[in-house]
Amino acid sequence: MLFENTMLSSNAKKPDLDWSQVRETSRLLILSAVQVEDMMNESDVSVNTLTESFTSLVEHMQSINDYLHALDSCATRDEAIACCEETTDKINSSIIAFQFYDRMVQCLQHVTSNLKGLSELVADQTRLYNPNAWLEFQQQIRSRYTMESEKVMFDAILQGKSVAEALAIKSAYQQEQSDDDVELF
């Protein structure tokens, strides 16, 4: 409640003696989180529609394939079965793209959660200047990561690496892992 009340007071457009750049930062962090959440909610509707469509396509392709296999063998039937198999392969590729979307949504949920948490931390004067509060928040962020490559990148940033260096470290880690096996989330 304290956080919400302080958010309603002075602002950059109409500053008074209570104005604070920390509060402005907090508001902008919340805005960023809300924008990402809003886009994820809107895109979920589209992805749900696509998922239902692809589920229906898979069912129809299976029915067509079953009908074709029931027919006597001939060149036309075999060509139609080959088309069904090619279409099934394309559907499977699309399903992989949906899996990427799910992974992206999971990452964006982490980002919005982190932005909200950071906003709350910055807005709370008792936590803002408390290194233990920052350490606890950092540990919460790291604990939400499900992939080790995310943790590697997170650790690199906290060690003071640049964004480019952190991304290179993550990429090298992923390459090393792909040589061994697939990293699941």
C-alpha positions, 0 to 999 in steps of 0.5 A, spaced: 500 500 500 505 504 501 508 503 494 501 505 491 500 511 495 507 514 493 506 512 486 500 517 486 504 523 489 508 528 485 510 527 478 515 530 473 510 533 469 507 537 476 513 536 481 513 539 488 517 538 494 515 530 494 518 529 487 523 523 486 527 521 481 527 514 484 519 514 484 519 516 476 524 510 475 519 506 479 513 508 474 517 507 468 519 500 470 512 498 472 510 501 465 515 497 461 512 491 465 505 493 463 507 494 456 510 487 455 504 483 459 499 487 455 503 484 448 503 477 451 496 477 453 494 480 446 499 475 442 496 469 447 489 470 443 492 469 436 497 463 438 491 460 441 487 460 435 493 458 431 494 452 436 487 450 435 487 451 427 494 446 427 490 441 432 484 441 427 489 440 421 493 434 424 486 431 425 484 432 418 491 430 416 491 423 420 484 422 417 486 423 410 492 419 411 487 413 413 483 414 407 489 414 403 492 408 406 485 404 405 485 405 398 488 400 393 495 402 391 497 406 385 501 412 383 496 417 385 495 414 392 502 414 393 503 421 391 497 423 395 500 420 401 507 423 400 503 430 400 500 428 407 507 426 409 510 433 407 504 437 410 505 433 416 512 435 416 511 442 415 505 442 421 511 439 426 515 445 424 510 449 426 509 446 432 516 447 434 515 454 432 510 454 437 515 451 442 519 457 441 513 462 442 512 458 449 519 459 451 519 466 449 513 468 453 516 464 459 522 469 458 518 475 458 514 473 464 521 473 467 522 480 465 516 483 467 516 480 474 523 482 474 521 489 472 516 489 477 520 487 483 525 492 481 520 497 481 518 495 488 525 495 491 527 502 488 520 505 491 521 502 498 526 507 501 528 501 507 530 496 501 533 501 496 540 502 500 540 495 503 545 491 500 542 485 503 535 487 499 538 487 493 542 481 494 535 477 496 532 480 489 538 478 485 537 471 488 530 471 487 531 473 479 536 467 479 532 462 482 526 463 477 531 461 471 530 454 468 535 454 463 543 454 466 544 458 460 540 464 463 544 463 469 550 463 466 548 470 463 545 473 469 552 471 473 556 474 467 552 481 468 552 481 476 560 480 475 560 486 471 561 484 464 558 488 458 551 486 455 555 483 449 560 479 453 554 476 457 551 474 451 557 471 448 558 467 454 551 465 454 552 463 446 559 459 448 555 455 454 549 453 449 554 451 444 558 447 449 552 444 451 549 443 444 555 439 443 553 434 449 546 434 448 539 439 448 538 444 454 531 443 456 527 448 459 
